Amino acid sequence: MLIIARALAVLSVLLTLVAIEIISLQYVPIGSEATGVFGVYSFLLATVAAVSALVIAIVRGRSGKRAGSSSIVVLSGISLLGLVTLLAGDLLGVLR
């Protein structure tokens, strides 16, 4: 289970970077429709992966197996913090 949680944590960080690139930076011109679709999908997948990794780490911690879950919590927390920052920046950009 720890391997799956680590893979989900790394995947959430990668998907967060993809969401930031597609929604905010837009270095790769892929079109306006694709930007919305890929941006939303990568945002949602990153959120689900980060929350799933956190749930696995919490369940492992409650069952007494605490070793190795700190990296999962840190990576998932960074991913969720990046997603919240992206969402807040996008909402503030719309409100201007």
Secondary structure as UniProt FT lines:
FT   HELIX           2..20
FT   HELIX           21..25
FT   HELIX           32..62
FT   TURN            63..64
FT   TURN            67..68
FT   HELIX           70..95
//
